Amino acid sequence: MLTIDSQTAHIWILDLARISAQPSLLENYHPLLSEEEAARLQRFAFPKLQHHYLATRAMVRTCLSRYADVAPQDWRFAQQQNGKPYLINSPLSFNLSHAGDRAVLAVTRDNLIGIDIEQLSRKRDWLGIAEHYFHGSEVDALNALPEAQQHVHFFRLWTLKEAYLKARGTGISTGLDKAAFHLEHGRVNAQFAPELAVEPSEWHFFNYQLGDEYSLSLAAHSATSRTPPQLQFYQSWPLATDQHNEAPIDTLINLLNEPVTEGQLA
């Protein structure tokens, strides 16, 4: 069983394409679902989407069971008024995101946490979105970059904003310009609008590039500590054999570019 505390955050990464190619594994995931999850699964029109949803729910349930003596199928979830899911009768905090063929799950204890992943090849009018929704200082920083670097920087900013708003549980309706991020000298610096009533020192942000394909950001909040949480990355293979056991993956670090927040990968 894994141990985790409020000064630690674990990030689980699931390769949805590899899971989808293993029908026997997918079949084993069905008994883990709640009635509500099983009903939602049937509403997906395409097999690929069904497979991704099934594997993602299996990841959430099996990963959480690594921290507590609770069977994957026995976890019970509820939603806050804003729709953010949480665990009933558990101090664990978690957040989920998926894009393309990757799903990521962040887990900590007692504190707020948010995670977001985006596929860098996703076709978007990223400059138009930034000019319309981002803070002016972020737009200026984007325009100051060489054109070839702008889209990667946009997704770094986007995932940081999403991770922060997901941690708060408010979503983008809060306003993407209310939290402005600046990536300088290997660190994430954040500024918040006064109406958010945020104590900046209580928030910690991380951004990574997963291979050449994905931007990944994490937002973690602690009201009791100003020290950034220690991060550990894991690869998730729900209900897989020992051949693909869920274990710390030092090799994954080689797939991640240097973190924007320094010193967090031990």
Secondary structure, DSSP 8 states (H G I E B T S, - for coil): -----TTEEEEEEEEHHHHHT-HHHHHHHGGGS-HHHHHHHHT--SHHHHHHHHHHHHHHHHHHTTSSS--GGG--EEE-TTS-EEETT--EEEEEEEETTEEEEEEEESS-EEEEEEETT----HHHHHHHHS-HHHHHHHHHS-HHHHHHHHHHHHHHHHHHHHHHT--GGG-TTSEEEEEETTEEEEEE-GGG---GGGEEEEEEEETTTEEEEEEEE-SS--S--EEEEEE--TT--GGG---B-HHHHTTB---SSTT-B-
